[in-house]
Amino acid sequence: MDTATEIAARVRAGEQAPDAAVRAALTRIRARDRGIGAFRRVRDDAALAEARALVGRDDLAELPLAGVPVAVKDVLAVTGESVREGSAATADAPATEDDVLVTRMRAAGAVVMGLTNVPELCAFGSTDSVFGTTRNPWNPAHTAGGSSGGSAAALAAGMVPIAHGTDGMGSIRGPAAVCGLVGLKPGRGVVPTALGSDNWFGLASSGPMATTVADVALLGSVLADAPDWRDPQPPAAPLRIGVAAGTPSPILRLHPAHARALERVGDLLARAGHRVGETRLPYPLDPTGQIARWTAGVAADIDAAGLDRRRLDKRTRRHAAVGRVLDRLGRIDPRQIDRLAAATDAVFDRVDVVLTPVLAQPAPRARRWSERGWTANMVSSVRYAPYPPLWNLLGRPAMSVPAGRLPGSGLPIGVQLAGPAGSEALLLAVARQIEQAAPWPRHVDDVDEPGAR
């Protein structure tokens, strides 16, 4: 499958019809999605009509995403389509206007192929809902992660070249890591969003996912209206890079393969001339503050939408109930973030970029997590994805970059790059350097033995 950058360049130059990549994407979706479950809704006829309409655009030669198929996570309004957010409690009525991010993607020439699956209200770490279970294309016995698991699976299976995701507790970076992708969570306020309520009290952000750094930078530049993100090049001068392998809690353990991947990438960056050393991050000793925002954020979404609680999964009702209690107890306190931000700023006085694992353990098995209890879902999420939430709390940019595969299962491994506010372009530059030094297979088709498929 061609990259978004390649497709757009050919369409702009008149070397490829605007609907060519869309037709090819529809063919791949029909052939591959039955066993993966990436999409809740595929816009066959509508996508083709929109692609053909690009021919009449006077600005076609200037569109950054000209003719590029994009998958949209099922949280954004797309005119004529319902927004279900993985729940039987949401309305099936079609949206009457596009979300601002859909407007930006379409204005840039992208064609919305469909809406990708999510766990109910995007609250959990494995993508499973009333609309089915999303499986990892690298090994369908495992989850594609959550909550942007549908978008990640569509990319890893080669159905589309770019996808939209959202990240409230690692929901872009976790699926990107387990599916061998690049995923960027921009800093707070960089990308406009209509996720509802207060975006989980400031935790959540929309961002780009793709198989290459250039494509993530391209889509991210459109979502954030930041043209300077495009075409990232390796840093021109040596950076101070702090490798933080310590786990956020003493009761968590880092899988040896993930630790080795982190070490390999650190060594790679050192060979590239950067000053690489160990560092420690000020993970909160009490995680209640982030759990309170996560759970109470979902409760606020339920209340804002007026959802019938009886139609929600049992795990979701419990999740929201915990959030309401923690909110009443005053556990959503801005001073928590102020203290954490001050301690993290002290780290960035010594380093430019932090390198950490994305995940501590392999992705869970793909099963009906929506039918399991809240505690089982929470333990699973926290155990395998403890590293990303710090950056949601702080509202700082962070991204996942592929860094190898697990022996046996064939599941990909990712490492996380994080930086201070406004460092998205710098993170993309470092990611591009990693990509050039240690290229990764873009999707399952690119390897002979993708794992236990």
NUTORKE-469901 format. One record per residue (C-alpha): residue number from 0; residue in one letter; y, x, z. Coordinates in steps of 0.05 Angstrom, whole numbers. Layout:
rec n->NUM res->a py->Y px->X pz->Z
...
This chain:
rec n->0 res->m py->0 px->0 pz->0
rec n->1 res->d py->69 px->26 pz->-19
rec n->2 res->t py->121 px->37 pz->35
rec n->3 res->a py->181 px->-8 pz->42
rec n->4 res->t py->225 px->51 pz->22
rec n->5 res->e py->185 px->60 pz->-43
rec n->6 res->i py->184 px->-14 pz->-60
rec n->7 res->a py->258 px->-23 pz->-50
rec n->8 res->a py->276 px->39 pz->-90
rec n->9 res->r py->236 px->15 pz->-150
rec n->10 res->v py->263 px->-56 pz->-147
rec n->11 res->r py->335 px->-31 pz->-142
rec n->12 res->a py->323 px->15 pz->-202
rec n->13 res->g py->294 px->-42 pz->-244
rec n->14 res->e py->226 px->-7 pz->-247
rec n->15 res->q py->189 px->-63 pz->-210
rec n->16 res->a py->198 px->-139 pz->-211
rec n->17 res->p py->224 px->-167 pz->-145
rec n->18 res->d py->162 px->-210 pz->-136
rec n->19 res->a py->110 px->-155 pz->-150
rec n->20 res->a py->102 px->-130 pz->-79
rec n->21 res->v py->102 px->-201 pz->-53
rec n->22 res->r py->45 px->-220 pz->-99
rec n->23 res->a py->6 px->-158 pz->-78
rec n->24 res->a py->18 px->-173 pz->-4
rec n->25 res->l py->-7 px->-245 pz->-12
rec n->26 res->t py->-70 px->-220 pz->-45
rec n->27 res->r py->-83 px->-172 pz->13
rec n->28 res->i py->-68 px->-225 pz->65
rec n->29 res->r py->-118 px->-273 pz->34
rec n->30 res->a py->-171 px->-219 pz->30
rec n->31 res->r py->-162 px->-188 pz->99
rec n->32 res->d py->-132 px->-235 pz->150
rec n->33 res->r py->-192 px->-281 pz->160
rec n->34 res->g py->-226 px->-231 pz->206
rec n->35 res->i py->-162 px->-203 pz->237
rec n->36 res->g py->-118 px->-263 pz->254
rec n->37 res->a py->-51 px->-229 pz->244
rec n->38 res->f py->-14 px->-290 pz->216
rec n->39 res->r py->-5 px->-359 pz->245
rec n->40 res->r py->30 px->-382 pz->181
rec n->41 res->v py->33 px->-351 pz->112
rec n->42 res->r py->89 px->-374 pz->66
rec n->43 res->d py->53 px->-368 pz->-1
rec n->44 res->d py->95 px->-410 pz->-48
rec n->45 res->a py->160 px->-402 pz->-9
rec n->46 res->a py->155 px->-327 pz->-8
rec n->47 res->l py->142 px->-323 pz->-83
rec n->48 res->a py->201 px->-369 pz->-97
rec n->49 res->e py->247 px->-327 pz->-53
rec n->50 res->a py->224 px->-263 pz->-87
rec n->51 res->r py->237 px->-292 pz->-157
rec n->52 res->a py->306 px->-314 pz->-134
rec n->53 res->l py->325 px->-242 pz->-122
rec n->54 res->v py->328 px->-232 pz->-197
rec n->55 res->g py->393 px->-271 pz->-198
rec n->56 res->r py->427 px->-230 pz->-144
rec n->57 res->d py->487 px->-191 pz->-170
rec n->58 res->d py->477 px->-140 pz->-114
rec n->59 res->l py->403 px->-128 pz->-126
rec n->60 res->a py->415 px->-54 pz->-141
rec n->61 res->e py->447 px->-45 pz->-73
rec n->62 res->l py->398 px->-82 pz->-27
rec n->63 res->p py->364 px->-36 pz->23
rec n->64 res->l py->302 px->-80 pz->28
rec n->65 res->a py->301 px->-106 pz->-44
rec n->66 res->g py->235 px->-143 pz->-56
rec n->67 res->v py->202 px->-117 pz->7
rec n->68 res->p py->151 px->-163 pz->41
rec n->69 res->v py->164 px->-169 pz->116
rec n->70 res->a py->124 px->-203 pz->171
rec n->71 res->v py->164 px->-239 pz->225
rec n->72 res->k py->139 px->-248 pz->296
rec n->73 res->d py->131 px->-321 pz->314
rec n->74 res->v py->193 px->-322 pz->359
rec n->75 res->l py->248 px->-323 pz->306
rec n->76 res->a py->271 px->-385 pz->270
rec n->77 res->v py->256 px->-385 pz->195
rec n->78 res->t py->285 px->-444 pz->157
rec n->79 res->g py->230 px->-495 pz->142
rec n->80 res->e py->180 px->-465 pz->190
rec n->81 res->s py->164 px->-482 pz->262
rec n->82 res->v py->170 px->-432 pz->319
rec n->83 res->r py->107 px->-439 pz->361
rec n->84 res->e py->107 px->-376 pz->405
rec n->85 res->g py->32 px->-380 pz->413
rec n->86 res->s py->35 px->-446 pz->451
rec n->87 res->a py->11 px->-518 pz->444
rec n->88 res->a py->72 px->-538 pz->485
rec n->89 res->t py->123 px->-517 pz->433
rec n->90 res->a py->147 px->-565 pz->378
rec n->91 res->d py->117 px->-565 pz->308
rec n->92 res->a py->184 px->-587 pz->278
rec n->93 res->p py->211 px->-540 pz->224
rec n->94 res->a py->273 px->-498 pz->238
rec n->95 res->t py->336 px->-521 pz->202
rec n->96 res->e py->369 px->-452 pz->199
rec n->97 res->d py->349 px->-379 pz->202
rec n->98 res->d py->355 px->-335 pz->264
rec n->99 res->v py->410 px->-283 pz->256
rec n->100 res->l py->357 px->-228 pz->245
rec n->101 res->v py->322 px->-268 pz->191
rec n->102 res->t py->390 px->-277 pz->159
rec n->103 res->r py->401 px->-201 pz->161
rec n->104 res->m py->333 px->-186 pz->131
rec n->105 res->r py->341 px->-236 pz->75
rec n->106 res->a py->412 px->-212 pz->61
rec n->107 res->a py->382 px->-142 pz->53
rec n->108 res->g py->332 px->-168 pz->1
rec n->109 res->a py->270 px->-175 pz->44
rec n->110 res->v py->221 px->-232 pz->33
rec n->111 res->v py->191 px->-266 pz->95
rec n->112 res->m py->115 px->-270 pz->83
rec n->113 res->g py->99 px->-309 pz->145
rec n->114 res->l py->99 px->-314 pz->221
rec n->115 res->t py->53 px->-270 pz->261
rec n->116 res->n py->11 px->-289 pz->321
rec n->117 res->v py->32 px->-277 pz->393
rec n->118 res->p py->3 px->-293 pz->462
rec n->119 res->e py->32 px->-355 pz->494
rec n->120 res->l py->108 px->-346 pz->502
rec n->121 res->c py->97 px->-271 pz->488
rec n->122 res->a py->79 px->-261 pz->561
rec n->123 res->f py->15 px->-221 pz->558
rec n->124 res->g py->-14 px->-155 pz->534
rec n->125 res->s py->-67 px->-181 pz->487
rec n->126 res->t py->-53 px->-228 pz->429
rec n->127 res->d py->-95 px->-290 pz->440
rec n->128 res->s py->-72 px->-362 pz->441
rec n->129 res->v py->-89 px->-433 pz->417
rec n->130 res->f py->-78 px->-405 pz->347
rec n->131 res->g py->-135 px->-354 pz->354
rec n->132 res->t py->-149 px->-283 pz->374
rec n->133 res->t py->-116 px->-225 pz->337
rec n->134 res->r py->-162 px->-165 pz->328
rec n->135 res->n py->-148 px->-92 pz->317
rec n->136 res->p py->-161 px->-72 pz->244
rec n->137 res->w py->-183 px->-3 pz->268
rec n->138 res->n py->-237 px->-34 pz->311
rec n->139 res->p py->-241 px->-110 pz->312
rec n->140 res->a py->-278 px->-109 pz->379
rec n->141 res->h py->-211 px->-91 pz->411
rec n->142 res->t py->-144 px->-125 pz->415
rec n->143 res->a py->-85 px->-106 pz->371
rec n->144 res->g py->-43 px->-108 pz->435
rec n->145 res->g py->11 px->-156 pz->455
rec n->146 res->s py->56 px->-189 pz->448
rec n->147 res->s py->72 px->-164 pz->378
rec n->148 res->g py->-2 px->-157 pz->363
rec n->149 res->g py->1 px->-201 pz->301
rec n->150 res->s py->55 px->-159 pz->269
rec n->151 res->a py->18 px->-95 pz->287
rec n->152 res->a py->-48 px->-120 pz->258
rec n->153 res->a py->-14 px->-141 pz->193
rec n->154 res->l py->13 px->-71 pz->185
rec n->155 res->a py->-50 px->-34 pz->205
rec n->156 res->a py->-92 px->-75 pz->157
rec n->157 res->g py->-44 px->-60 pz->100
rec n->158 res->m py->-21 px->-132 pz->90
rec n->159 res->v py->54 px->-116 pz->93
rec n->160 res->p py->95 px->-52 pz->97
rec n->161 res->i py->144 px->-72 pz->151
rec n->162 res->a py->145 px->-122 pz->208
rec n->163 res->h py->191 px->-151 pz->261
rec n->164 res->g py->171 px->-147 pz->334
rec n->165 res->t py->200 px->-160 pz->403
rec n->166 res->d py->192 px->-117 pz->465
rec n->167 res->g py->200 px->-143 pz->536
rec n->168 res->m py->150 px->-99 pz->573
rec n->169 res->g py->125 px->-54 pz->517
rec n->170 res->s py->108 px->-109 pz->467
rec n->171 res->i py->128 px->-67 pz->406
rec n->172 res->r py->106 px->1 pz->431
rec n->173 res->g py->38 px->-19 pz->459
rec n->174 res->p py->13 px->-54 pz->395
rec n->175 res->a py->42 px->2 pz->353
rec n->176 res->a py->4 px->53 pz->394
rec n->177 res->v py->-64 px->18 pz->391
rec n->178 res->c py->-55 px->4 pz->316
rec n->179 res->g py->-31 px->73 pz->295
rec n->180 res->l py->40 px->52 pz->278
rec n->181 res->v py->112 px->71 pz->290
rec n->182 res->g py->150 px->21 pz->333
rec n->183 res->l py->221 px->24 pz->360
rec n->184 res->k py->250 px->-14 pz->418
rec n->185 res->p py->326 px->-6 pz->410
rec n->186 res->g py->371 px->-2 pz->470
rec n->187 res->r py->398 px->-64 pz->504
rec n->188 res->g py->448 px->-102 pz->461
rec n->189 res->v py->438 px->-60 pz->399
rec n->190 res->v py->400 px->-115 pz->361
rec n->191 res->p py->423 px->-188 pz->369
rec n->192 res->t py->368 px->-235 pz->390
rec n->193 res->a py->355 px->-308 pz->402
rec n->194 res->l py->294 px->-302 pz->446
rec n->195 res->g py->320 px->-353 pz->495
rec n->196 res->s py->348 px->-353 pz->566
rec n->197 res->d py->373 px->-284 pz->586
rec n->198 res->n py->320 px->-247 pz->545
rec n->199 res->w py->277 px->-239 pz->608
rec n->200 res->f py->338 px->-218 pz->648
rec n->201 res->g py->355 px->-163 pz->598
rec n->202 res->l py->284 px->-136 pz->589
rec n->203 res->a py->272 px->-160 pz->518
rec n->204 res->s py->296 px->-135 pz->450
rec n->205 res->s py->277 px->-144 pz->378
rec n->206 res->g py->258 px->-82 pz->337
rec n->207 res->p py->223 px->-54 pz->275
rec n->208 res->m py->150 px->-36 pz->265
rec n->209 res->a py->121 px->1 pz->205
rec n->210 res->t py->72 px->55 pz->183
rec n->211 res->t py->124 px->109 pz->172
rec n->212 res->v py->186 px->133 pz->208
rec n->213 res->a py->229 px->123 pz->146
rec n->214 res->d py->208 px->49 pz->142
rec n->215 res->v py->221 px->37 pz->216
rec n->216 res->a py->290 px->69 pz->207
rec n->217 res->l py->304 px->27 pz->145
rec n->218 res->l py->285 px->-40 pz->177
rec n->219 res->g py->318 px->-20 pz->242
rec n->220 res->s py->383 px->-4 pz->206
rec n->221 res->v py->383 px->-75 pz->178
rec n->222 res->l py->366 px->-109 pz->244
rec n->223 res->a py->418 px->-69 pz->282
rec n->224 res->d py->469 px->-65 pz->225
rec n->225 res->a py->467 px->11 pz->234
rec n->226 res->p py->465 px->45 pz->165
rec n->227 res->d py->468 px->114 pz->198
rec n->228 res->w py->396 px->104 pz->222
rec n->229 res->r py->369 px->108 pz->151
rec n->230 res->d py->333 px->168 pz->122
rec n->231 res->p py->323 px->205 pz->188
rec n->232 res->q py->315 px->281 pz->182
rec n->233 res->p py->286 px->329 pz->234
rec n->234 res->p py->337 px->353 pz->285
rec n->235 res->a py->381 px->410 pz->259
rec n->236 res->a py->385 px->445 pz->327
rec n->237 res->p py->334 px->456 pz->382
rec n->238 res->l py->329 px->401 pz->434
rec n->239 res->r py->309 px->400 pz->507
rec n->240 res->i py->247 px->358 pz->510
rec n->241 res->g py->217 px->337 pz->576
rec n->242 res->v py->143 px->320 pz->577
rec n->243 res->a py->128 px->269 pz->631
rec n->244 res->a py->53 px->259 pz->639
rec n->245 res->g py->56 px->231 pz->709
rec n->246 res->t py->33 px->159 pz->717
rec n->247 res->p py->81 px->105 pz->741
rec n->248 res->s py->36 px->92 pz->801
rec n->249 res->p py->-14 px->135 pz->840
rec n->250 res->i py->-67 px->81 pz->832
rec n->251 res->l py->-65 px->88 pz->756
rec n->252 res->r py->-104 px->139 pz->716
rec n->253 res->l py->-87 px->170 pz->648
rec n->254 res->h py->-146 px->172 pz->600
rec n->255 res->p py->-163 px->245 pz->581
rec n->256 res->a py->-155 px->231 pz->507
rec n->257 res->h py->-85 px->204 pz->518
rec n->258 res->a py->-68 px->265 pz->560
rec n->259 res->r py->-92 px->312 pz->505
rec n->260 res->a py->-52 px->275 pz->453
rec n->261 res->l py->11 px->283 pz->495
rec n->262 res->e py->-3 px->357 pz->502
rec n->263 res->r py->-14 px->365 pz->427
rec n->264 res->v py->52 px->333 pz->410
rec n->265 res->g py->88 px->374 pz->462
rec n->266 res->d py->58 px->437 pz->433
rec n->267 res->l py->78 px->415 pz->363
rec n->268 res->l py->150 px->405 pz->384
rec n->269 res->a py->151 px->473 pz->418
rec n->270 res->r py->126 px->506 pz->355
rec n->271 res->a py->182 px->471 pz->318
rec n->272 res->g py->232 px->509 pz->361
rec n->273 res->h py->249 px->459 pz->415
rec n->274 res->r py->252 px->477 pz->489
rec n->275 res->v py->194 px->438 pz->517
rec n->276 res->g py->178 px->434 pz->591
rec n->277 res->e py->150 px->387 pz->643
rec n->278 res->t py->193 px->334 pz->676
rec n->279 res->r py->185 px->276 pz->724
rec n->280 res->l py->211 px->206 pz->714
rec n->281 res->p py->237 px->163 pz->772
rec n->282 res->y py->188 px->105 pz->764
rec n->283 res->p py->203 px->50 pz->814
rec n->284 res->l py->162 px->57 pz->877
rec n->285 res->d py->164 px->-19 pz->883
rec n->286 res->p py->147 px->-53 pz->816
rec n->287 res->t py->166 px->-121 pz->842
rec n->288 res->g py->234 px->-119 pz->807
rec n->289 res->q py->205 px->-112 pz->738
rec n->290 res->i py->149 px->-162 pz->752
rec n->291 res->a py->202 px->-211 pz->777
rec n->292 res->r py->242 px->-205 pz->712
rec n->293 res->w py->179 px->-211 pz->670
rec n->294 res->t py->152 px->-273 pz->705
rec n->295 res->a py->219 px->-307 pz->719
rec n->296 res->g py->241 px->-294 pz->648
rec n->297 res->v py->182 px->-334 pz->623
rec n->298 res->a py->197 px->-389 pz->673
rec n->299 res->a py->269 px->-391 pz->648
rec n->300 res->d py->245 px->-397 pz->576
rec n->301 res->i py->200 px->-455 pz->595
rec n->302 res->d py->257 px->-491 pz->630
rec n->303 res->a py->308 px->-477 pz->575
rec n->304 res->a py->261 px->-505 pz->521
rec n->305 res->g py->240 px->-564 pz->564
rec n->306 res->l py->167 px->-549 pz->552
rec n->307 res->d py->113 px->-595 pz->580
rec n->308 res->r py->80 px->-551 pz->632
rec n->309 res->r py->15 px->-590 pz->627
rec n->310 res->r py->6 px->-564 pz->556
rec n->311 res->l py->14 px->-491 pz->576
rec n->312 res->d py->-45 px->-445 pz->590
rec n->313 res->k py->-64 px->-440 pz->663
rec n->314 res->r py->-47 px->-366 pz->663
rec n->315 res->t py->23 px->-381 pz->636
rec n->316 res->r py->36 px->-435 pz->689
rec n->317 res->r py->16 px->-386 pz->743
rec n->318 res->h py->59 px->-331 pz->712
rec n->319 res->a py->120 px->-376 pz->713
rec n->320 res->a py->106 px->-401 pz->783
rec n->321 res->v py->104 px->-330 pz->809
rec n->322 res->g py->170 px->-316 pz->774
rec n->323 res->r py->204 px->-376 pz->806
rec n->324 res->v py->182 px->-353 pz->876
rec n->325 res->l py->205 px->-281 pz->864
rec n->326 res->d py->271 px->-306 pz->838
rec n->327 res->r py->283 px->-349 pz->900
rec n->328 res->l py->266 px->-289 pz->943
rec n->329 res->g py->321 px->-249 pz->910
rec n->330 res->r py->276 px->-198 pz->876
rec n->331 res->i py->320 px->-197 pz->813
rec n->332 res->d py->374 px->-152 pz->841
rec n->333 res->p py->420 px->-113 pz->794
rec n->334 res->r py->424 px->-58 pz->846
rec n->335 res->q py->352 px->-40 pz->831
rec n->336 res->i py->371 px->-22 pz->759
rec n->337 res->d py->435 px->14 pz->781
rec n->338 res->r py->395 px->61 pz->826
rec n->339 res->l py->342 px->71 pz->773
rec n->340 res->a py->394 px->85 pz->719
rec n->341 res->a py->429 px->137 pz->762
rec n->342 res->a py->363 px->173 pz->775
rec n->343 res->t py->344 px->171 pz->701
rec n->344 res->d py->413 px->196 pz->680
rec n->345 res->a py->400 px->257 pz->723
rec n->346 res->v py->338 px->270 pz->682
rec n->347 res->f py->378 px->266 pz->618
rec n->348 res->d py->427 px->316 pz->646
rec n->349 res->r py->370 px->366 pz->639
rec n->350 res->v py->335 px->341 pz->576
rec n->351 res->d py->354 px->307 pz->511
rec n->352 res->v py->290 px->269 pz->498
rec n->353 res->v py->231 px->249 pz->542
rec n->354 res->l py->160 px->249 pz->516
rec n->355 res->t py->108 px->206 pz->553
rec n->356 res->p py->43 px->170 pz->537
rec n->357 res->v py->50 px->99 pz->513
rec n->358 res->l py->-15 px->75 pz->543
rec n->359 res->a py->-58 px->99 pz->600
rec n->360 res->q py->-124 px->70 pz->577
rec n->361 res->p py->-156 px->45 pz->512
rec n->362 res->a py->-138 px->-25 pz->487
rec n->363 res->p py->-177 px->-81 pz->520
rec n->364 res->r py->-232 px->-117 pz->484
rec n->365 res->a py->-211 px->-175 pz->439
rec n->366 res->r py->-233 px->-237 pz->476
rec n->367 res->r py->-206 px->-305 pz->497
rec n->368 res->w py->-155 px->-277 pz->546
rec n->369 res->s py->-117 px->-344 pz->543
rec n->370 res->e py->-176 px->-376 pz->579
rec n->371 res->r py->-180 px->-324 pz->634
rec n->372 res->g py->-141 px->-325 pz->698
rec n->373 res->w py->-71 px->-298 pz->710
rec n->374 res->t py->-95 px->-241 pz->754
rec n->375 res->a py->-145 px->-216 pz->703
rec n->376 res->n py->-90 px->-216 pz->649
rec n->377 res->m py->-40 px->-180 pz->694
rec n->378 res->v py->-89 px->-127 pz->717
rec n->379 res->s py->-109 px->-113 pz->645
rec n->380 res->s py->-37 px->-107 pz->621
rec n->381 res->v py->-14 px->-63 pz->678
rec n->382 res->r py->-76 px->-18 pz->676
rec n->383 res->y py->-71 px->0 pz->602
rec n->384 res->a py->4 px->-4 pz->588
rec n->385 res->p py->43 px->21 pz->649
rec n->386 res->y py->90 px->70 pz->614
rec n->387 res->p py->136 px->26 pz->570
rec n->388 res->p py->168 px->-22 pz->622
rec n->389 res->l py->214 px->31 pz->653
rec n->390 res->w py->255 px->32 pz->588
rec n->391 res->n py->259 px->-44 pz->586
rec n->392 res->l py->287 px->-44 pz->657
rec n->393 res->l py->338 px->9 pz->639
rec n->394 res->g py->355 px->-21 pz->571
rec n->395 res->r py->347 px->48 pz->538
rec n->396 res->p py->316 px->62 pz->470
rec n->397 res->a py->243 px->83 pz->465
rec n->398 res->m py->192 px->86 pz->410
rec n->399 res->s py->118 px->98 pz->397
rec n->400 res->v py->93 px->150 pz->347
rec n->401 res->p py->20 px->159 pz->326
rec n->402 res->a py->-15 px->219 pz->357
rec n->403 res->g py->-90 px->216 pz->340
rec n->404 res->r py->-149 px->172 pz->352
rec n->405 res->l py->-198 px->160 pz->408
rec n->406 res->p py->-268 px->189 pz->399
rec n->407 res->g py->-322 px->136 pz->391
rec n->408 res->s py->-280 px->73 pz->383
rec n->409 res->g py->-234 px->101 pz->330
rec n->410 res->l py->-174 px->67 pz->363
rec n->411 res->p py->-108 px->102 pz->351
rec n->412 res->i py->-67 px->136 pz->405
rec n->413 res->g py->9 px->137 pz->410
rec n->414 res->v py->61 px->178 pz->447
rec n->415 res->q py->128 px->152 pz->470
rec n->416 res->l py->196 px->182 pz->456
rec n->417 res->a py->253 px->157 pz->500
rec n->418 res->g py->326 px->176 pz->507
rec n->419 res->p py->393 px->156 pz->537
rec n->420 res->a py->435 px->98 pz->512
rec n->421 res->g py->454 px->105 pz->439
rec n->422 res->s py->399 px->156 pz->422
rec n->423 res->e py->361 px->113 pz->371
rec n->424 res->a py->379 px->159 pz->313
rec n->425 res->l py->359 px->220 pz->353
rec n->426 res->l py->291 px->190 pz->370
rec n->427 res->l py->279 px->174 pz->297
rec n->428 res->a py->296 px->245 pz->278
rec n->429 res->v py->246 px->273 pz->328
rec n->430 res->a py->193 px->223 pz->305
rec n->431 res->r py->205 px->245 pz->234
rec n->432 res->q py->193 px->317 pz->254
rec n->433 res->i py->127 px->298 pz->287
rec n->434 res->e py->107 px->259 pz->225
rec n->435 res->q py->121 px->317 pz->179
rec n->436 res->a py->82 px->366 pz->222
rec n->437 res->a py->23 px->321 pz->237
rec n->438 res->p py->18 px->264 pz->185
rec n->439 res->w py->-23 px->204 pz->205
rec n->440 res->p py->-63 px->154 pz->164
rec n->441 res->r py->-17 px->95 pz->150
rec n->442 res->h py->-70 px->42 pz->157
rec n->443 res->v py->-145 px->31 pz->158
rec n->444 res->d py->-153 px->40 pz->82
rec n->445 res->d py->-130 px->113 pz->88
rec n->446 res->v py->-192 px->138 pz->126
rec n->447 res->d py->-265 px->139 pz->110
rec n->448 res->e py->-289 px->122 pz->181
rec n->449 res->p py->-239 px->75 pz->214
rec n->450 res->g py->-284 px->62 pz->274
rec n->451 res->a py->-333 px->8 pz->292
rec n->452 res->r py->-307 px->-42 pz->242
